[in-house]
Amino acid sequence: MECEEKQALTKVMFDEAEQLTEELIALRRQFHQYPEVGWLEFYTTGKIIEYLKKYEIPFRYGKEIANPQFFWGREEEQIALAKEEAKELGISNEILEEMEGITGVEAVITAKKEGKVTVLRFDMDGLPEEEARNEDRVPVKKHFCSKHEGCMHACGHDGHMAMGLILARILYENRDRLSGEIRIVFQPAEEGVRGGKSFATGGVLDHADYFLSGHLGMDNKSGELVLGTYGFLATTKLDVTFLGVSAHAGASPETGKNALLCACHAVMALQTLCQDSRGVSRINVGVMKAGSGRNVIADRAFLQLETRGETTEIEQDLYEKAIACIKGSAMMYGCECQFAIKGGASEAKSDEGVIKRAKQALIQSYLWTEGQEEKEMDIHTLYEKKKFKGSEDVTYFMKEVQKEGGQALYLGIGANITAPHHNTQFDFDEKALLTGVKVYLAILIELMMQEH
């Protein structure tokens, strides 16, 4: 594809994106009204499937794209209720049955010409928080607040899905002018880093040459764009149950095995494990529950904890030390201990080669001009690299593609936010949605160009 042809296609796609701006925002607001937590996104998956069917875009879902070995943190007893709620909201029995109890979907757009395979990933889940209802908030004034009690989109995933669907529509309509294959993955259960590994190992990345994903907001304001994100912290989310023996605390305490004391000892000991000269490491116990009464030796205790590390090696070493520490505490108090992994992510970084091509695509599409001062541009500030402050299970996709010789890019799409991510007051500048769509389109046209 010559430069002139590429610029002409970019203009066509940008014009289509601008014409679909109202639909883009409407999709975001529809998803915002009906948030669902990880692994329970049956309504959300159903609406995505309905949209793809409407525009005759091929897709896969259910067991075709998910690896059940890594259904981390999935509460099976809640699935039937979530499916019934989706049905009450209008999702057909046929779609719900074909999901086979698994949320998430992948749109597959095959171009007319042979070429590279590019995979995009957009997360789907909301958070278990009650959305703020103060009248100065845009979702309140525009009447698109969450209708699901105790759940809201407080991280921007509603916007991610809207961008993914509009991209699927535009790319499918222009498939005869592209080369290769584009797969758009809508992934469940990003919160708590629970769904990424299942989908990254479920077949959606087979033969992938490029992988793209990104996030609205974070530390990036409207008009800013990060091309190459790095510094993701590897992490493991772990539940621990201590099993002791109950006894009367006054009459026969010596016959008991105190699971509460066992857990307390473990919590204190875990805090000593983070020293590592190789890089950042973190450990945190966020939940502790134990006991049944003031006069009963506790026979059960429960912990929720996480380990994090600047590299997977650092994090896994810390995780193994934590396991040994917990087992030692159990042995000391004569208790048993049980473990359950509830989520995880690796470290990852964006590839230099695709960063350079993405930058060139932005220049050629006039989304950004090096050295320019005009704030009216779609992007007025560009960061080639920026550190990510936390963990994200998109890293499993990135590492899997890179392991097979492909390249990965994680974008930071600037959007002004009204409150920090995961806050009940959270909302974002919806103008960033169109900018995000254009950025993805420009990069995709560059990556999917037909070589001559």
Secondary structure in CASP SS format (residue, H / E / C, confidence):
PFRMAT SS
TARGET T0000
AUTHOR 0000-0000-0000
METHOD secondary structure of the structure
MODEL  1
M C 1.00
E C 1.00
C H 1.00
E H 1.00
E H 1.00
K H 1.00
Q H 1.00
A H 1.00
L H 1.00
T H 1.00
K H 1.00
V H 1.00
M H 1.00
F H 1.00
D H 1.00
E H 1.00
A H 1.00
E H 1.00
Q H 1.00
L C 1.00
T H 1.00
E H 1.00
E H 1.00
L H 1.00
I H 1.00
A H 1.00
L H 1.00
R H 1.00
R H 1.00
Q H 1.00
F H 1.00
H H 1.00
Q H 1.00
Y C 1.00
P C 1.00
E C 1.00
V C 1.00
G C 1.00
W C 1.00
L C 1.00
E C 1.00
F H 1.00
Y H 1.00
T H 1.00
T H 1.00
G H 1.00
K H 1.00
I H 1.00
I H 1.00
E H 1.00
Y H 1.00
L H 1.00
K H 1.00
K H 1.00
Y C 1.00
E C 1.00
I C 1.00
P C 1.00
F E 1.00
R E 1.00
Y E 1.00
G H 1.00
K H 1.00
E H 1.00
I C 1.00
A C 1.00
N C 1.00
P H 1.00
Q H 1.00
F H 1.00
F C 1.00
W C 1.00
G C 1.00
R C 1.00
E C 1.00
E H 1.00
E H 1.00
Q H 1.00
I H 1.00
A H 1.00
L H 1.00
A H 1.00
K H 1.00
E H 1.00
E H 1.00
A H 1.00
K H 1.00
E H 1.00
L C 1.00
G C 1.00
I C 1.00
S C 1.00
N H 1.00
E H 1.00
I H 1.00
L H 1.00
E H 1.00
E H 1.00
M H 1.00
E C 1.00
G C 1.00
I C 1.00
T C 1.00
G C 1.00
V E 1.00
E E 1.00
A E 1.00
V E 1.00
I E 1.00
T E 1.00
A C 1.00
K C 1.00
K E 1.00
E E 1.00
G E 1.00
K E 1.00
V E 1.00
T E 1.00
V E 1.00
L E 1.00
R E 1.00
F E 1.00
D E 1.00
M C 1.00
D C 1.00
G C 1.00
L E 1.00
P C 1.00
E C 1.00
E C 1.00
E C 1.00
A C 1.00
R C 1.00
N C 1.00
E C 1.00
D C 1.00
R C 1.00
V H 1.00
P H 1.00
V H 1.00
K H 1.00
K C 1.00
H C 1.00
F C 1.00
C C 1.00
S C 1.00
K C 1.00
H C 1.00
E C 1.00
G C 1.00
C C 1.00
M E 1.00
H C 1.00
A C 1.00
C C 1.00
G C 1.00
H H 1.00
D H 1.00
G H 1.00
H H 1.00
M H 1.00
A H 1.00
M H 1.00
G H 1.00
L H 1.00
I H 1.00
L H 1.00
A H 1.00
R H 1.00
I H 1.00
L H 1.00
Y H 1.00
E H 1.00
N C 1.00
R H 1.00
D H 1.00
R H 1.00
L C 1.00
S E 1.00
G E 1.00
E E 1.00
I E 1.00
R E 1.00
I E 1.00
V E 1.00
F E 1.00
Q E 1.00
P C 1.00
A C 1.00
E C 1.00
E C 1.00
G C 1.00
V C 1.00
R C 1.00
G C 1.00
G H 1.00
K H 1.00
S H 1.00
F H 1.00
A H 1.00
T C 1.00
G C 1.00
G C 1.00
V C 1.00
L C 1.00
D C 1.00
H C 1.00
A C 1.00
D C 1.00
Y E 1.00
F E 1.00
L E 1.00
S E 1.00
G E 1.00
H E 1.00
L E 1.00
G C 1.00
M C 1.00
D C 1.00
N C 1.00
K C 1.00
S C 1.00
G C 1.00
E E 1.00
L E 1.00
V E 1.00
L E 1.00
G E 1.00
T E 1.00
Y E 1.00
G C 1.00
F C 1.00
L C 1.00
A E 1.00
T E 1.00
T E 1.00
K E 1.00
L E 1.00
D E 1.00
V E 1.00
T E 1.00
F E 1.00
L E 1.00
G C 1.00
V E 1.00
S C 1.00
A E 1.00
H E 1.00
A C 1.00
G C 1.00
A C 1.00
S C 1.00
P H 1.00
E H 1.00
T H 1.00
G C 1.00
K E 1.00
N C 1.00
A H 1.00
L H 1.00
L H 1.00
C H 1.00
A H 1.00
C H 1.00
H H 1.00
A H 1.00
V H 1.00
M H 1.00
A H 1.00
L H 1.00
Q C 1.00
T C 1.00
L C 1.00
C C 1.00
Q C 1.00
D C 1.00
S C 1.00
R C 1.00
G C 1.00
V C 1.00
S E 1.00
R E 1.00
I E 1.00
N E 1.00
V E 1.00
G E 1.00
V E 1.00
M E 1.00
K E 1.00
A E 1.00
G C 1.00
S C 1.00
G C 1.00
R C 1.00
N C 1.00
V E 1.00
I E 1.00
A C 1.00
D C 1.00
R E 1.00
A E 1.00
F E 1.00
L E 1.00
Q E 1.00
L E 1.00
E E 1.00
T E 1.00
R E 1.00
G E 1.00
E C 1.00
T C 1.00
T H 1.00
E H 1.00
I H 1.00
E H 1.00
Q H 1.00
D H 1.00
L H 1.00
Y H 1.00
E H 1.00
K H 1.00
A H 1.00
I H 1.00
A H 1.00
C H 1.00
I H 1.00
K H 1.00
G H 1.00
S H 1.00
A H 1.00
M H 1.00
M H 1.00
Y C 1.00
G C 1.00
C C 1.00
E E 1.00
C E 1.00
Q E 1.00
F E 1.00
A E 1.00
I E 1.00
K E 1.00
G E 1.00
G E 1.00
A E 1.00
S C 1.00
E C 1.00
A C 1.00
K C 1.00
S C 1.00
D C 1.00
E H 1.00
G H 1.00
V H 1.00
I H 1.00
K H 1.00
R H 1.00
A H 1.00
K H 1.00
Q H 1.00
A H 1.00
L H 1.00
I H 1.00
Q H 1.00
S C 1.00
Y C 1.00
L C 1.00
W C 1.00
T C 1.00
E C 1.00
G C 1.00
Q C 1.00
E C 1.00
E C 1.00
K C 1.00
E C 1.00
M C 1.00
D C 1.00
I C 1.00
H C 1.00
T E 1.00
L E 1.00
Y E 1.00
E E 1.00
K E 1.00
K E 1.00
K E 1.00
F C 1.00
K C 1.00
G C 1.00
S C 1.00
E C 1.00
D C 1.00
V H 1.00
T H 1.00
Y H 1.00
F H 1.00
M H 1.00
K H 1.00
E H 1.00
V H 1.00
Q H 1.00
K H 1.00
E C 1.00
G C 1.00
G C 1.00
Q E 1.00
A E 1.00
L E 1.00
Y E 1.00
L E 1.00
G E 1.00
I E 1.00
G C 1.00
A C 1.00
N C 1.00
I E 1.00
T C 1.00
A C 1.00
P C 1.00
H C 1.00
H C 1.00
N C 1.00
T C 1.00
Q C 1.00
F C 1.00
D C 1.00
F E 1.00
D C 1.00
E C 1.00
K H 1.00
A H 1.00
L H 1.00
L H 1.00
T H 1.00
G H 1.00
V H 1.00
K H 1.00
V H 1.00
Y H 1.00
L H 1.00
A H 1.00
I H 1.00
L H 1.00
I H 1.00
E H 1.00
L H 1.00
M C 1.00
M C 1.00
Q C 1.00
E C 1.00
H C 1.00
END
